[in-house]
């Protein structure tokens, strides 16, 4: 079974750094790996179109690049998507829209083996994670499922209201606060930095640390990390492929449009002067 990089880092008390992809193009995973700066890639499947073949191809790219893989699972698809992503080679799962203790338990059960000790729902499969046949149904397979990193989103009013009980569910490893969803769930849509939202974020981080869990922060730029570092956060996922590309396209487009408009002004003036003289050559 393949070593679980994120699990090893968490168990060793080391900080971790990931980045997000919405694209299923495996070459992007390889490019991230070539930087030598990241521990894992999160495929943010909650927002992206994908097929099961895409998951296998991403799993191959993660192995080739020497990276861990996390997949973000949307509500109502927790069990199915967790089983298929783990089978493709992802070794951590981020579950969106957790609202209750029952939800949190369901997320943990989705990745653990269906055997008496583990108490999960994950059965034996012939998938990439076990070499299709090599480790199928073996003790190594059960151990690998024990090691899958379980992360949950704290992003709903109900979750924050019952936060202590939810974060007490055995098997949770990482916690991510979602300010956009939380703001909407309390009737403050779009006001992600409202004091009530920031207070819930701090409470989430402090509660996670108190319980020995690993809070993670999503940021777009390194200079956004300072306030999280001050609160004790040591795990970050920075940037999304779509925002990186959009920012680059916009900056380059603005720059080139300015150059083209500047260059066009003298030429336009010459054409007007030539027209007055009847010279169109």
N, C-alpha and C positions, 0 to 999 in steps of 0.2 A: 504493500500500500504506500502511496505517496505521502511524504512528510507534510504536515500541516503547518505552514510558516506562521500564519497569524496566531494559531494556538500556542506555538512555541514561544513567540514573542510575548504574548499575554502572560503565560505561565512564568516567564523569566522576569516579568516586571519591566519590560522594555517598551519605549514609546513606539507607535506604529504610524505609518503614513500610507494612505491609499488615494486613488483618484477614480472618478466616475466615467463610465462609458454608457451612452445610449445606443451607439452603433454596434452592430454585430460583426463588423469587419475585423477578422482576427489579426490583421497586420497592425492595427492600432495597439493591440495588446503587446505585440513584439516591440513596437516603437517605445512604449512605456517601459518595458523591461530593459531596453538598451540604455536608458538613462541611468540605471543603477540606483535610483533614488526612492523607489516605491516598494512597499512590502506586498501590496495586493491591489487588485482592480475590482471595483464594484460595478457589476453590470446592473444598471438601474432599470430592471425589467418592468417595473410598475408603469413606466412612461414610454416604453419602447415596443415596437412591433418585432416579433421574433418567432422562430419555429424551433422544434426540438433539434433539428440538425445544426442550427446556429449554436445551441448550447454545447453540443459535442465539439464543434470547431473552436469555440472559445476555450473549452477545456483543454484541447490540444495546444492552443497558443499559450495558455497560462503555464503549462508544463514546459514548453519550449523556452519561454521567457524567464522561467524560474520565479514565478509570482504566485501568490495566493489568489484565490478568487472568492468574491462575495456576490450573491445575487439578492436584489431587493424584491420581495414577493408582495403582491397586492392582496387585499382582503378577499376572502372566499376562494383563493387559490393557494393558500398556505401549504396544505399537505401535498397536493399534486406537484406544484412547482418546486417545493423543497426536495421531494424525492427525485424529480427529474434533473434538477440542477446538480445535486450531490452525485447522482449517477453519471453526470457528464464530466465531473471533475472539480466542481466548486466545493470548497471546504468550510464555507461560512454562509450563514443565511440571515438576512435582515428582513424582519417582518413589519409591514406597515399596518397602521390603523388598529392597534391593540387598544381595547377599551376596558377590559375586565381581567380578573384573575383567571377565569376560564379561557379567555383568549390567549393569555400568556402561556398557560399550560398546554394548550393546543399547539402553539408554536414549538415548544420544546419537544412535544411528543412527535411532531412531524419529522424531526431529524434523528431521533433516537431509535435504536433497534427494537423490534417487537419481541422482546424476551423479558422474562419476569423481573430481572434486576433493573433493566433500563426503562421498562414501562412505556416504550414508544410505539409508533405505528409503522415504522420503516421495516419492510420485509426484505427478503432475499431477492436480488435482481441480477440479471446478466447485463451489466452496463460497464461503461468505461472505468468507473472508479475501482472496480475489482478486476480489471483486465479482462472483462467480459466473462471469463471462466475461471481464471487463476485463483482468485480469492473469494469467489461467490459463496456466501453463507458460512464463511470461516470466522474464527475468533478475531482475526485481524480486521475483518470487515466490521464486526461489532465495536471493536476498539476505535476504529476510524470514525464511526458514527458517534461514539462517546466524545470524540475530540472536535466534532463540528462546532464551530463558534456560533452561538445563538445571540443575535442582536435584535432588539425590539425598538420600534419608534414610539416615543412618548409624544403624542401629537393631538390627542383628543381630550376634551374637557373631562370626560368620565375617567380617563386614565390618570390624569393629574389628581383628580379628587380621591382616587383609591391607590395612589402611587406607592405608599409603603407596602401594602399587601401585594400589589402586582410585582414589585421589584424583589419581593421575598420568595417568589416562585423559584424552586430549585432548577438549575440548568441554564438560567439566563447569564450571559457573559458581558455583553455590551449594551449600552443604552444611548439612544440618539434622540435629542429633543427636536421637534419639528415646529418652528415658530409660525410658519404660514398656515398649516392646518389648525394649529391650536388657536391662533387668532380668529380664524373663521369659526371654529367650534364654540367660541365664547361671544360671538357677535361683533368682533372687531376685525372684519375682513380687510386685509391689506395693511393693517397697522402692526407689522411684525415686531416693531421695537417699542410698543406700548409698555408702560411700566408693569402692567398685569402680566403681559407675555414674558417680559424679562424676568419677573419674579418667579414664574413657573419654570422657566429655563434654569435659573439658579437652584431652585428647589430640586429639580430633577438631577442636576449634577451633584449637588451635595448629598442627596439621598443615595444615589448610586455609589458614591465614594464611601459613604458610611457603611454600606452593605457589602463592600469589597468588590463591587462591579466596576466596569471600565466605561466611563462616559466618553463618547466620541462627538466631535464637532465637525460640521460641514462648513467649509469656507471657500471663498473664491480666490483670495489673495493671501500671501503670508502675513501681511500687516493686520489681518483680521484675527489672527491667532492670539494676540496679547491678552485680551480679556478672558479668554478661555484658559490660557496658561495660568493666569492669576487665580482662577477658580480650581485649579488642580487637574485640568484636562491634559492628557498626554497622547491622545489618539485623535488623528485628524484625517479627513478625506477632503482633498482640495481639488476644485475645478471639475467641470463637466465638459466633455468633448464639444457639445453643442454651443455652450457659452464661449469656450475658447475660440472656436471657429467663427462664431458670429462677431466677436470682438475684433478678431484679426481682419475679417472681411470688411467690417465697418470702418476700422482705422485706415486700412489700405485704400478703401474706396473713397473715403473723405479726402485723404491725401492726394490721390490721383485726380479726383474731380477738381480740387483746388488748383492743381498744376494745369489741367486741361483748360479750365476757365481763364486762368491767367495767360496761357499761351494763345487762346483764341481771341482775346481782346485786340491786340495789335493787328492781327490778320483781318479781323472784321473791319477795323478802321481803314486799312489799306484798300479793301474791296469797295468800301463806300466812296473813298476818294477817287478810285479808278472809274467807278460808275459815273461820277459827275463829269469826268473828262471824256467819257465815251470810250474808254479803253477797257476792254473785257479780256484782254489777252493775259 
